[in-house]
């Protein structure tokens, strides 16, 4: 790089506002479908459990995951 060069970095799934465990599960599901967030990170970072075959949210498992924090 040279002096005065600019670099833009765009990354999905990072640096939101607020507690990730309070994020709308449907928004997390859409991020998984669009490839921004993996199924594993949906569960570990957002406490949202999604079936890999159907991309349906498992409401009971999500409640449990969010309680454990």
PQR file with spaces between the fields and no chain letter, atoms N, CA, C, O and H, PARSE charges and radii, in Angstrom:
ATOM       1  N    UNK     1       0.837   -1.176    0.000 -0.4000 1.5000
ATOM       2  CA   UNK     1       0.000    0.000    0.000 -0.0000 2.0000
ATOM       3  C    UNK     1       0.880    1.237    0.000  0.5500 1.7000
ATOM       4  O    UNK     1       2.008    1.232    0.493 -0.5500 1.4000
ATOM       5  N    UNK     2       0.334    2.276   -0.561 -0.4000 1.5000
ATOM       6  CA   UNK     2       1.023    3.558   -0.599 -0.0000 2.0000
ATOM       7  C    UNK     2       0.332    4.551    0.326  0.5500 1.7000
ATOM       8  O    UNK     2      -0.802    4.335    0.755 -0.5500 1.4000
ATOM       9  H    UNK     2      -0.583    2.280   -0.962  0.4000 1.0000
ATOM      10  N    UNK     3       1.024    5.627    0.621 -0.4000 1.5000
ATOM      11  CA   UNK     3       0.442    6.695    1.435 -0.0000 2.0000
ATOM      12  C    UNK     3      -0.861    7.164    0.795  0.5500 1.7000
ATOM      13  O    UNK     3      -0.956    7.274   -0.428 -0.5500 1.4000
ATOM      14  H    UNK     3       1.945    5.802    0.273  0.4000 1.0000
ATOM      15  N    UNK     4      -1.852    7.435    1.617 -0.4000 1.5000
ATOM      16  CA   UNK     4      -3.167    7.924    1.209 -0.0000 2.0000
ATOM      17  C    UNK     4      -4.051    6.866    0.546  0.5500 1.7000
ATOM      18  O    UNK     4      -5.155    7.187    0.105 -0.5500 1.4000
ATOM      19  H    UNK     4      -1.775    7.346    2.610  0.4000 1.0000
ATOM      20  N    UNK     5      -3.596    5.617    0.466 -0.4000 1.5000
ATOM      21  CA   UNK     5      -4.466    4.547   -0.016 -0.0000 2.0000
ATOM      22  C    UNK     5      -5.551    4.275    1.029  0.5500 1.7000
ATOM      23  O    UNK     5      -5.329    4.473    2.223 -0.5500 1.4000
ATOM      24  H    UNK     5      -2.699    5.356    0.825  0.4000 1.0000
ATOM      25  N    UNK     6      -6.699    3.831    0.585 -0.4000 1.5000
ATOM      26  CA   UNK     6      -7.811    3.490    1.470 -0.0000 2.0000
ATOM      27  C    UNK     6      -8.140    2.019    1.323  0.5500 1.7000
ATOM      28  O    UNK     6      -8.031    1.439    0.242 -0.5500 1.4000
ATOM      29  H    UNK     6      -6.879    3.671   -0.386  0.4000 1.0000
ATOM      30  N    UNK     7      -8.541    1.438    2.421 -0.4000 1.5000
ATOM      31  CA   UNK     7      -8.972    0.041    2.422 -0.0000 2.0000
ATOM      32  C    UNK     7     -10.329   -0.027    3.119  0.5500 1.7000
ATOM      33  O    UNK     7     -10.490    0.492    4.223 -0.5500 1.4000
ATOM      34  H    UNK     7      -8.630    1.908    3.299  0.4000 1.0000
ATOM      35  N    UNK     8     -11.298   -0.664    2.474 -0.4000 1.5000
ATOM      36  CA   UNK     8     -12.598   -0.911    3.080 -0.0000 2.0000
ATOM      37  C    UNK     8     -12.688   -2.385    3.410  0.5500 1.7000
ATOM      38  O    UNK     8     -12.347   -3.236    2.589 -0.5500 1.4000
ATOM      39  H    UNK     8     -11.167   -1.085    1.577  0.4000 1.0000
ATOM      40  N    UNK     9     -13.144   -2.683    4.603 -0.4000 1.5000
ATOM      41  CA   UNK     9     -13.347   -4.067    5.019 -0.0000 2.0000
ATOM      42  C    UNK     9     -14.812   -4.223    5.394  0.5500 1.7000
ATOM      43  O    UNK     9     -15.332   -3.485    6.231 -0.5500 1.4000
ATOM      44  H    UNK     9     -13.421   -1.992    5.270  0.4000 1.0000
ATOM      45  N    UNK    10     -15.470   -5.187    4.769 -0.4000 1.5000
ATOM      46  CA   UNK    10     -16.869   -5.462    5.058 -0.0000 2.0000
ATOM      47  C    UNK    10     -16.954   -6.902    5.538  0.5500 1.7000
ATOM      48  O    UNK    10     -16.528   -7.828    4.848 -0.5500 1.4000
ATOM      49  H    UNK    10     -15.047   -5.787    4.090  0.4000 1.0000
ATOM      50  N    UNK    11     -17.514   -7.076    6.740 -0.4000 1.5000
ATOM      51  CA   UNK    11     -17.609   -8.412    7.312 -0.0000 2.0000
ATOM      52  C    UNK    11     -19.009   -8.649    7.845  0.5500 1.7000
ATOM      53  O    UNK    11     -19.576   -7.796    8.529 -0.5500 1.4000
ATOM      54  H    UNK    11     -17.860   -6.324    7.300  0.4000 1.0000
ATOM      55  N    UNK    12     -19.560   -9.799    7.535 -0.4000 1.5000
ATOM      56  CA   UNK    12     -20.881  -10.154    8.040 -0.0000 2.0000
ATOM      57  C    UNK    12     -20.821  -10.747    9.427  0.5500 1.7000
ATOM      58  O    UNK    12     -19.818  -11.338    9.826 -0.5500 1.4000
ATOM      59  H    UNK    12     -19.100  -10.492    6.980  0.4000 1.0000
ATOM      60  N    UNK    13     -21.918  -10.580   10.165 -0.4000 1.5000
ATOM      61  CA   UNK    13     -22.042  -11.210   11.469 -0.0000 2.0000
ATOM      62  C    UNK    13     -21.277  -10.557   12.592  0.5500 1.7000
ATOM      63  O    UNK    13     -21.145  -11.150   13.663 -0.5500 1.4000
ATOM      64  H    UNK    13     -22.734  -10.100    9.842  0.4000 1.0000
ATOM      65  N    UNK    14     -20.775   -9.377   12.393 -0.4000 1.5000
ATOM      66  CA   UNK    14     -19.976   -8.780   13.457 -0.0000 2.0000
ATOM      67  C    UNK    14     -20.447   -7.432   13.908  0.5500 1.7000
ATOM      68  O    UNK    14     -21.025   -6.663   13.139 -0.5500 1.4000
ATOM      69  H    UNK    14     -20.882   -8.896   11.523  0.4000 1.0000
ATOM      70  N    UNK    15     -20.194   -7.151   15.162 -0.4000 1.5000
ATOM      71  CA   UNK    15     -20.326   -5.816   15.709 -0.0000 2.0000
ATOM      72  C    UNK    15     -21.705   -5.196   15.678  0.5500 1.7000
ATOM      73  O    UNK    15     -21.856   -4.065   15.217 -0.5500 1.4000
ATOM      74  H    UNK    15     -19.724   -7.775   15.787  0.4000 1.0000
ATOM      75  N    UNK    16     -22.692   -5.887   16.143 -0.4000 1.5000
ATOM      76  CA   UNK    16     -24.024   -5.296   16.207 -0.0000 2.0000
ATOM      77  C    UNK    16     -24.215   -4.480   17.468  0.5500 1.7000
ATOM      78  O    UNK    16     -23.275   -4.283   18.238 -0.5500 1.4000
ATOM      79  H    UNK    16     -22.570   -6.806   16.517  0.4000 1.0000
ATOM      80  N    UNK    17     -25.425   -4.008   17.676 -0.4000 1.5000
ATOM      81  CA   UNK    17     -25.761   -3.229   18.857 -0.0000 2.0000
ATOM      82  C    UNK    17     -26.660   -4.067   19.759  0.5500 1.7000
ATOM      83  O    UNK    17     -27.629   -4.668   19.294 -0.5500 1.4000
ATOM      84  H    UNK    17     -26.188   -4.169   17.050  0.4000 1.0000
ATOM      85  N    UNK    18     -26.343   -4.105   21.030 -0.4000 1.5000
ATOM      86  CA   UNK    18     -27.180   -4.809   21.987 -0.0000 2.0000
ATOM      87  C    UNK    18     -26.740   -6.243   22.232  0.5500 1.7000
ATOM      88  O    UNK    18     -25.769   -6.733   21.655 -0.5500 1.4000
ATOM      89  H    UNK    18     -25.557   -3.616   21.408  0.4000 1.0000
ATOM      90  N    UNK    19     -27.485   -6.891   23.104 -0.4000 1.5000
ATOM      91  CA   UNK    19     -27.212   -8.266   23.500 -0.0000 2.0000
ATOM      92  C    UNK    19     -27.594   -9.219   22.367  0.5500 1.7000
ATOM      93  O    UNK    19     -28.749   -9.233   21.941 -0.5500 1.4000
ATOM      94  H    UNK    19     -28.274   -6.494   23.573  0.4000 1.0000
ATOM      95  N    UNK    20     -26.642  -10.015   21.874 -0.4000 1.5000
ATOM      96  CA   UNK    20     -26.951  -10.934   20.776 -0.0000 2.0000
ATOM      97  C    UNK    20     -28.048  -11.945   21.134  0.5500 1.7000
ATOM      98  O    UNK    20     -28.751  -12.430   20.247 -0.5500 1.4000
ATOM      99  H    UNK    20     -25.704  -10.004   22.220  0.4000 1.0000
ATOM     100  N    UNK    21     -28.201  -12.263   22.418 -0.4000 1.5000
ATOM     101  CA   UNK    21     -29.221  -13.215   22.831 -0.0000 2.0000
ATOM     102  C    UNK    21     -30.623  -12.621   22.771  0.5500 1.7000
ATOM     103  O    UNK    21     -31.608  -13.343   22.929 -0.5500 1.4000
ATOM     104  H    UNK    21     -27.630  -11.869   23.138  0.4000 1.0000
ATOM     105  N    UNK    22     -30.724  -11.317   22.546 -0.4000 1.5000
ATOM     106  CA   UNK    22     -32.022  -10.663   22.408 -0.0000 2.0000
ATOM     107  C    UNK    22     -32.380  -10.373   20.950  0.5500 1.7000
ATOM     108  O    UNK    22     -33.425   -9.790   20.664 -0.5500 1.4000
ATOM     109  H    UNK    22     -29.924  -10.731   22.418  0.4000 1.0000
ATOM     110  N    UNK    23     -31.505  -10.783   20.035 -0.4000 1.5000
ATOM     111  CA   UNK    23     -31.781  -10.551   18.614 -0.0000 2.0000
ATOM     112  C    UNK    23     -32.954  -11.405   18.149  0.5500 1.7000
ATOM     113  O    UNK    23     -33.110  -12.547   18.580 -0.5500 1.4000
ATOM     114  H    UNK    23     -30.656  -11.256   20.267  0.4000 1.0000
ATOM     115  N    UNK    24     -33.762  -10.855   17.286 -0.4000 1.5000
ATOM     116  CA   UNK    24     -34.919  -11.566   16.755 -0.0000 2.0000
ATOM     117  C    UNK    24     -34.468  -12.882   16.107  0.5500 1.7000
ATOM     118  O    UNK    24     -33.672  -12.864   15.168 -0.5500 1.4000
ATOM     119  H    UNK    24     -33.636   -9.927   16.936  0.4000 1.0000
ATOM     120  N    UNK    25     -34.965  -14.016   16.594 -0.4000 1.5000
ATOM     121  CA   UNK    25     -34.559  -15.303   16.017 -0.0000 2.0000
ATOM     122  C    UNK    25     -34.793  -15.393   14.507  0.5500 1.7000
ATOM     123  O    UNK    25     -34.015  -16.034   13.801 -0.5500 1.4000
ATOM     124  H    UNK    25     -35.612  -14.031   17.357  0.4000 1.0000
ATOM     125  N    UNK    26     -35.842  -14.766   14.012 -0.4000 1.5000
ATOM     126  CA   UNK    26     -36.108  -14.803   12.571 -0.0000 2.0000
ATOM     127  C    UNK    26     -35.017  -14.064   11.791  0.5500 1.7000
ATOM     128  O    UNK    26     -34.652  -14.481   10.692 -0.5500 1.4000
ATOM     129  H    UNK    26     -36.475  -14.245   14.585  0.4000 1.0000
ATOM     130  N    UNK    27     -34.500  -12.978   12.350 -0.4000 1.5000
ATOM     131  CA   UNK    27     -33.403  -12.255   11.697 -0.0000 2.0000
ATOM     132  C    UNK    27     -32.144  -13.121   11.654  0.5500 1.7000
ATOM     133  O    UNK    27     -31.416  -13.118   10.661 -0.5500 1.4000
ATOM     134  H    UNK    27     -34.797  -12.639   13.243  0.4000 1.0000
ATOM     135  N    UNK    28     -31.892  -13.863   12.733 -0.4000 1.5000
ATOM     136  CA   UNK    28     -30.747  -14.785   12.759 -0.0000 2.0000
ATOM     137  C    UNK    28     -30.951  -15.875   11.711  0.5500 1.7000
ATOM     138  O    UNK    28     -30.019  -16.226   10.987 -0.5500 1.4000
ATOM     139  H    UNK    28     -32.484  -13.865   13.539  0.4000 1.0000
ATOM     140  N    UNK    29     -32.160  -16.406   11.631 -0.4000 1.5000
ATOM     141  CA   UNK    29     -32.483  -17.444   10.641 -0.0000 2.0000
ATOM     142  C    UNK    29     -32.209  -16.938    9.228  0.5500 1.7000
ATOM     143  O    UNK    29     -31.621  -17.656    8.418 -0.5500 1.4000
ATOM     144  H    UNK    29     -32.916  -16.121   12.220  0.4000 1.0000
ATOM     145  N    UNK    30     -32.622  -15.728    8.928 -0.4000 1.5000
ATOM     146  CA   UNK    30     -32.381  -15.157    7.600 -0.0000 2.0000
ATOM     147  C    UNK    30     -30.888  -15.012    7.329  0.5500 1.7000
ATOM     148  O    UNK    30     -30.434  -15.251    6.210 -0.5500 1.4000
ATOM     149  H    UNK    30     -33.100  -15.145    9.586  0.4000 1.0000
ATOM     150  N    UNK    31     -30.118  -14.617    8.354 -0.4000 1.5000
ATOM     151  CA   UNK    31     -28.664  -14.517    8.181 -0.0000 2.0000
ATOM     152  C    UNK    31     -28.049  -15.876    7.889  0.5500 1.7000
ATOM     153  O    UNK    31     -27.097  -15.972    7.114 -0.5500 1.4000
ATOM     154  H    UNK    31     -30.487  -14.423    9.263  0.4000 1.0000
ATOM     155  N    UNK    32     -28.584  -16.933    8.505 -0.4000 1.5000
ATOM     156  CA   UNK    32     -28.091  -18.288    8.222 -0.0000 2.0000
ATOM     157  C    UNK    32     -28.421  -18.669    6.777  0.5500 1.7000
ATOM     158  O    UNK    32     -27.559  -19.167    6.053 -0.5500 1.4000
ATOM     159  H    UNK    32     -29.357  -16.855    9.135  0.4000 1.0000
ATOM     160  N    UNK    33     -29.650  -18.439    6.366 -0.4000 1.5000
ATOM     161  CA   UNK    33     -30.069  -18.777    5.006 -0.0000 2.0000
ATOM     162  C    UNK    33     -29.223  -18.043    3.972  0.5500 1.7000
ATOM     163  O    UNK    33     -28.868  -18.609    2.938 -0.5500 1.4000
ATOM     164  H    UNK    33     -30.351  -18.034    6.954  0.4000 1.0000
ATOM     165  N    UNK    34     -28.902  -16.782    4.254 -0.4000 1.5000
ATOM     166  CA   UNK    34     -28.126  -15.969    3.302 -0.0000 2.0000
ATOM     167  C    UNK    34     -26.622  -16.207    3.406  0.5500 1.7000
ATOM     168  O    UNK    34     -25.849  -15.630    2.642 -0.5500 1.4000
ATOM     169  H    UNK    34     -29.190  -16.323    5.095  0.4000 1.0000
ATOM     170  N    UNK    35     -26.204  -17.053    4.347 -0.4000 1.5000
ATOM     171  CA   UNK    35     -24.793  -17.417    4.450 -0.0000 2.0000
ATOM     172  C    UNK    35     -23.931  -16.463    5.260  0.5500 1.7000
ATOM     173  O    UNK    35     -22.705  -16.563    5.220 -0.5500 1.4000
ATOM     174  H    UNK    35     -26.832  -17.521    4.968  0.4000 1.0000
ATOM     175  N    UNK    36     -24.545  -15.534    5.998 -0.4000 1.5000
ATOM     176  CA   UNK    36     -23.775  -14.593    6.811 -0.0000 2.0000
ATOM     177  C    UNK    36     -23.357  -15.196    8.140  0.5500 1.7000
ATOM     178  O    UNK    36     -22.329  -14.817    8.701 -0.5500 1.4000
ATOM     179  H    UNK    36     -25.542  -15.452    6.031  0.4000 1.0000
ATOM     180  N    UNK    37     -24.150  -16.136    8.647 -0.4000 1.5000
ATOM     181  CA   UNK    37     -23.912  -16.757    9.943 -0.0000 2.0000
ATOM     182  C    UNK    37     -24.081  -18.266    9.775  0.5500 1.7000
ATOM     183  O    UNK    37     -25.014  -18.720    9.114 -0.5500 1.4000
ATOM     184  H    UNK    37     -24.985  -16.444    8.191  0.4000 1.0000
ATOM     185  N    UNK    38     -23.181  -19.036   10.372 -0.4000 1.5000
ATOM     186  CA   UNK    38     -23.304  -20.494   10.293 -0.0000 2.0000
ATOM     187  C    UNK    38     -24.334  -20.991   11.307  0.5500 1.7000
ATOM     188  O    UNK    38     -24.698  -20.277   12.241 -0.5500 1.4000
ATOM     189  H    UNK    38     -22.422  -18.667   10.909  0.4000 1.0000
ATOM     190  N    UNK    39     -24.792  -22.212   11.108 -0.4000 1.5000
ATOM     191  CA   UNK    39     -25.705  -22.831   12.066 -0.0000 2.0000
ATOM     192  C    UNK    39     -25.073  -22.895   13.454  0.5500 1.7000
ATOM     193  O    UNK    39     -25.743  -22.631   14.452 -0.5500 1.4000
ATOM     194  H    UNK    39     -24.497  -22.792   10.349  0.4000 1.0000
ATOM     195  N    UNK    40     -23.793  -23.242   13.523 -0.4000 1.5000
ATOM     196  CA   UNK    40     -23.101  -23.327   14.808 -0.0000 2.0000
ATOM     197  C    UNK    40     -23.035  -21.970   15.502  0.5500 1.7000
ATOM     198  O    UNK    40     -23.244  -21.881   16.712 -0.5500 1.4000
ATOM     199  H    UNK    40     -23.249  -23.456   12.712  0.4000 1.0000
ATOM     200  N    UNK    41     -22.747  -20.920   14.747 -0.4000 1.5000
ATOM     201  CA   UNK    41     -22.663  -19.584   15.353 -0.0000 2.0000
ATOM     202  C    UNK    41     -24.042  -19.026   15.688  0.5500 1.7000
ATOM     203  O    UNK    41     -24.172  -18.228   16.616 -0.5500 1.4000
ATOM     204  H    UNK    41     -22.577  -20.992   13.764  0.4000 1.0000
ATOM     205  N    UNK    42     -25.061  -19.426   14.957 -0.4000 1.5000
ATOM     206  CA   UNK    42     -26.426  -19.022   15.315 -0.0000 2.0000
ATOM     207  C    UNK    42     -26.730  -19.514   16.725  0.5500 1.7000
ATOM     208  O    UNK    42     -27.330  -18.805   17.533 -0.5500 1.4000
ATOM     209  H    UNK    42     -24.956  -20.074   14.202  0.4000 1.0000
ATOM     210  N    UNK    43     -26.308  -20.728   16.999 -0.4000 1.5000
ATOM     211  CA   UNK    43     -26.557  -21.309   18.324 -0.0000 2.0000
ATOM     212  C    UNK    43     -25.621  -20.728   19.382  0.5500 1.7000
ATOM     213  O    UNK    43     -26.078  -20.312   20.447 -0.5500 1.4000
ATOM     214  H    UNK    43     -25.820  -21.304   16.342  0.4000 1.0000
ATOM     215  N    UNK    44     -24.325  -20.693   19.102 -0.4000 1.5000
ATOM     216  CA   UNK    44     -23.365  -20.274   20.133 -0.0000 2.0000
ATOM     217  C    UNK    44     -23.362  -18.767   20.372  0.5500 1.7000
ATOM     218  O    UNK    44     -23.179  -18.331   21.509 -0.5500 1.4000
ATOM     219  H    UNK    44     -23.954  -21.031   18.237  0.4000 1.0000
ATOM     220  N    UNK    45     -23.558  -17.969   19.335 -0.4000 1.5000
ATOM     221  CA   UNK    45     -23.484  -16.511   19.488 -0.0000 2.0000
ATOM     222  C    UNK    45     -24.835  -15.865   19.758  0.5500 1.7000
ATOM     223  O    UNK    45     -24.916  -14.876   20.487 -0.5500 1.4000
ATOM     224  H    UNK    45     -23.707  -18.323   18.412  0.4000 1.0000
ATOM     225  N    UNK    46     -25.894  -16.417   19.174 -0.4000 1.5000
ATOM     226  CA   UNK    46     -27.218  -15.798   19.273 -0.0000 2.0000
ATOM     227  C    UNK    46     -28.230  -16.649   20.044  0.5500 1.7000
ATOM     228  O    UNK    46     -29.342  -16.194   20.313 -0.5500 1.4000
ATOM     229  H    UNK    46     -25.828  -17.220   18.582  0.4000 1.0000
ATOM     230  N    UNK    47     -27.853  -17.875   20.399 -0.4000 1.5000
ATOM     231  CA   UNK    47     -28.766  -18.746   21.125 -0.0000 2.0000
ATOM     232  C    UNK    47     -29.971  -19.155   20.311  0.5500 1.7000
ATOM     233  O    UNK    47     -31.044  -19.388   20.868 -0.5500 1.4000
ATOM     234  H    UNK    47     -26.950  -18.244   20.181  0.4000 1.0000
ATOM     235  N    UNK    48     -29.814  -19.247   18.994 -0.4000 1.5000
ATOM     236  CA   UNK    48     -30.920  -19.631   18.114 -0.0000 2.0000
ATOM     237  C    UNK    48     -30.587  -20.993   17.508  0.5500 1.7000
ATOM     238  O    UNK    48     -29.573  -21.157   16.830 -0.5500 1.4000
ATOM     239  H    UNK    48     -28.942  -19.057   18.542  0.4000 1.0000
ATOM     240  N    UNK    49     -31.461  -21.962   17.765 -0.4000 1.5000
ATOM     241  CA   UNK    49     -31.243  -23.323   17.274 -0.0000 2.0000
ATOM     242  C    UNK    49     -32.086  -23.515   16.017  0.5500 1.7000
ATOM     243  O    UNK    49     -33.307  -23.364   16.033 -0.5500 1.4000
ATOM     244  H    UNK    49     -32.285  -21.829   18.316  0.4000 1.0000
ATOM     245  N    UNK    50     -31.397  -23.850   14.930 -0.4000 1.5000
ATOM     246  CA   UNK    50     -32.037  -23.961   13.618 -0.0000 2.0000
ATOM     247  C    UNK    50     -31.771  -25.354   13.050  0.5500 1.7000
ATOM     248  O    UNK    50     -30.638  -25.836   13.071 -0.5500 1.4000
ATOM     249  H    UNK    50     -30.405  -23.972   14.917  0.4000 1.0000
ATOM     250  N    UNK    51     -32.821  -25.994   12.544 -0.4000 1.5000
ATOM     251  CA   UNK    51     -32.682  -27.315   11.932 -0.0000 2.0000
ATOM     252  C    UNK    51     -31.921  -27.187   10.613  0.5500 1.7000
ATOM     253  O    UNK    51     -32.306  -26.390    9.756 -0.5500 1.4000
ATOM     254  H    UNK    51     -33.742  -25.602   12.527  0.4000 1.0000
ATOM     255  N    UNK    52     -30.856  -27.951   10.440 -0.4000 1.5000
ATOM     256  CA   UNK    52     -30.052  -27.820    9.221 -0.0000 2.0000
ATOM     257  C    UNK    52     -30.774  -28.247    7.950  0.5500 1.7000
ATOM     258  O    UNK    52     -30.457  -27.751    6.868 -0.5500 1.4000
ATOM     259  H    UNK    52     -30.544  -28.598   11.135  0.4000 1.0000
ATOM     260  N    UNK    53     -31.740  -29.160    8.059 -0.4000 1.5000
ATOM     261  CA   UNK    53     -32.428  -29.662    6.873 -0.0000 2.0000
ATOM     262  C    UNK    53     -33.489  -28.690    6.356  0.5500 1.7000
ATOM     263  O    UNK    53     -33.680  -28.544    5.149 -0.5500 1.4000
ATOM     264  H    UNK    53     -31.997  -29.563    8.937  0.4000 1.0000
ATOM     265  N    UNK    54     -34.174  -28.026    7.293 -0.4000 1.5000
ATOM     266  CA   UNK    54     -35.323  -27.199    6.921 -0.0000 2.0000
ATOM     267  C    UNK    54     -35.147  -25.713    7.202  0.5500 1.7000
ATOM     268  O    UNK    54     -35.929  -24.890    6.728 -0.5500 1.4000
ATOM     269  H    UNK    54     -34.019  -28.145    8.273  0.4000 1.0000
ATOM     270  N    UNK    55     -34.124  -25.376    7.967 -0.4000 1.5000
ATOM     271  CA   UNK    55     -33.881  -24.001    8.422 -0.0000 2.0000
ATOM     272  C    UNK    55     -35.025  -23.463    9.282  0.5500 1.7000
ATOM     273  O    UNK    55     -35.227  -22.252    9.376 -0.5500 1.4000
ATOM     274  H    UNK    55     -33.488  -26.045    8.352  0.4000 1.0000
ATOM     275  N    UNK    56     -35.774  -24.384    9.911 -0.4000 1.5000
ATOM     276  CA   UNK    56     -36.816  -23.979   10.848 -0.0000 2.0000
ATOM     277  C    UNK    56     -36.188  -23.736   12.214  0.5500 1.7000
ATOM     278  O    UNK    56     -35.249  -24.428   12.607 -0.5500 1.4000
ATOM     279  H    UNK    56     -35.610  -25.367    9.834  0.4000 1.0000
ATOM     280  N    UNK    57     -36.713  -22.752   12.931 -0.4000 1.5000
ATOM     281  CA   UNK    57     -36.234  -22.449   14.269 -0.0000 2.0000
ATOM     282  C    UNK    57     -36.870  -23.436   15.243  0.5500 1.7000
ATOM     283  O    UNK    57     -38.084  -23.639   15.228 -0.5500 1.4000
ATOM     284  H    UNK    57     -37.476  -22.191   12.611  0.4000 1.0000
ATOM     285  N    UNK    58     -36.049  -24.042   16.084 -0.4000 1.5000
ATOM     286  CA   UNK    58     -36.540  -24.905   17.152 -0.0000 2.0000
ATOM     287  C    UNK    58     -36.783  -24.003   18.361  0.5500 1.7000
ATOM     288  O    UNK    58     -35.848  -23.647   19.077 -0.5500 1.4000
ATOM     289  H    UNK    58     -35.063  -23.877   16.097  0.4000 1.0000
ATOM     290  N    UNK    59     -38.047  -23.638   18.581 -0.4000 1.5000
ATOM     291  CA   UNK    59     -38.398  -22.654   19.603 -0.0000 2.0000
ATOM     292  C    UNK    59     -38.002  -23.110   21.007  0.5500 1.7000
ATOM     293  O    UNK    59     -37.453  -22.322   21.777 -0.5500 1.4000
ATOM     294  H    UNK    59     -38.807  -23.928   17.999  0.4000 1.0000
ATOM     295  N    UNK    60     -38.270  -24.356   21.347 -0.4000 1.5000
ATOM     296  CA   UNK    60     -37.947  -24.849   22.694 -0.0000 2.0000
ATOM     297  C    UNK    60     -36.442  -24.897   22.922  0.5500 1.7000
ATOM     298  O    UNK    60     -35.954  -24.479   23.972 -0.5500 1.4000
ATOM     299  H    UNK    60     -38.716  -24.997   20.722  0.4000 1.0000
ATOM     300  N    UNK    61     -35.713  -25.403   21.940 -0.4000 1.5000
ATOM     301  CA   UNK    61     -34.249  -25.477   22.069 -0.0000 2.0000
ATOM     302  C    UNK    61     -33.647  -24.070   22.111  0.5500 1.7000
ATOM     303  O    UNK    61     -32.645  -23.844   22.789 -0.5500 1.4000
ATOM     304  H    UNK    61     -36.110  -25.742   21.087  0.4000 1.0000
ATOM     305  N    UNK    62     -34.246  -23.140   21.398 -0.4000 1.5000
ATOM     306  CA   UNK    62     -33.774  -21.749   21.422 -0.0000 2.0000
ATOM     307  C    UNK    62     -33.995  -21.144   22.804  0.5500 1.7000
ATOM     308  O    UNK    62     -33.110  -20.469   23.330 -0.5500 1.4000
ATOM     309  H    UNK    62     -35.060  -23.324   20.848  0.4000 1.0000
ATOM     310  N    UNK    63     -35.160  -21.376   23.397 -0.4000 1.5000
ATOM     311  CA   UNK    63     -35.414  -20.877   24.766 -0.0000 2.0000
ATOM     312  C    UNK    63     -34.371  -21.418   25.737  0.5500 1.7000
ATOM     313  O    UNK    63     -33.835  -20.680   26.563 -0.5500 1.4000
ATOM     314  H    UNK    63     -35.879  -21.925   22.970  0.4000 1.0000
ATOM     315  N    UNK    64     -34.091  -22.713   25.627 -0.4000 1.5000
ATOM     316  CA   UNK    64     -33.110  -23.339   26.504 -0.0000 2.0000
ATOM     317  C    UNK    64     -31.720  -22.746   26.283  0.5500 1.7000
ATOM     318  O    UNK    64     -31.019  -22.425   27.242 -0.5500 1.4000
ATOM     319  H    UNK    64     -34.527  -23.312   24.956  0.4000 1.0000
ATOM     320  N    UNK    65     -31.327  -22.603   25.031 -0.4000 1.5000
ATOM     321  CA   UNK    65     -29.997  -22.056   24.717 -0.0000 2.0000
ATOM     322  C    UNK    65     -29.857  -20.628   25.222  0.5500 1.7000
ATOM     323  O    UNK    65     -28.791  -20.244   25.704 -0.5500 1.4000
ATOM     324  H    UNK    65     -31.896  -22.864   24.252  0.4000 1.0000
ATOM     325  N    UNK    66     -30.906  -19.849   25.120 -0.4000 1.5000
ATOM     326  CA   UNK    66     -30.862  -18.446   25.559 -0.0000 2.0000
ATOM     327  C    UNK    66     -30.859  -18.343   27.086  0.5500 1.7000
ATOM     328  O    UNK    66     -30.288  -17.399   27.632 -0.5500 1.4000
ATOM     329  H    UNK    66     -31.772  -20.161   24.728  0.4000 1.0000
ATOM     330  N    UNK    67     -31.474  -19.279   27.774 -0.4000 1.5000
ATOM     331  CA   UNK    67     -31.439  -19.279   29.243 -0.0000 2.0000
ATOM     332  C    UNK    67     -30.034  -19.563   29.748  0.5500 1.7000
ATOM     333  O    UNK    67     -29.599  -19.001   30.753 -0.5500 1.4000
ATOM     334  H    UNK    67     -31.938  -20.046   27.331  0.4000 1.0000
ATOM     335  N    UNK    68     -29.330  -20.440   29.045 -0.4000 1.5000
ATOM     336  CA   UNK    68     -27.972  -20.807   29.454 -0.0000 2.0000
ATOM     337  C    UNK    68     -26.984  -19.681   29.194  0.5500 1.7000
ATOM     338  O    UNK    68     -25.958  -19.558   29.863 -0.5500 1.4000
ATOM     339  H    UNK    68     -29.683  -20.897   28.229  0.4000 1.0000
ATOM     340  N    UNK    69     -27.333  -18.836   28.172 -0.4000 1.5000
ATOM     341  CA   UNK    69     -26.502  -17.690   27.819 -0.0000 2.0000
ATOM     342  C    UNK    69     -25.155  -18.086   27.422  0.5500 1.7000
ATOM     343  O    UNK    69     -24.332  -17.233   27.094 -0.5500 1.4000
ATOM     344  H    UNK    69     -28.166  -18.935   27.628  0.4000 1.0000
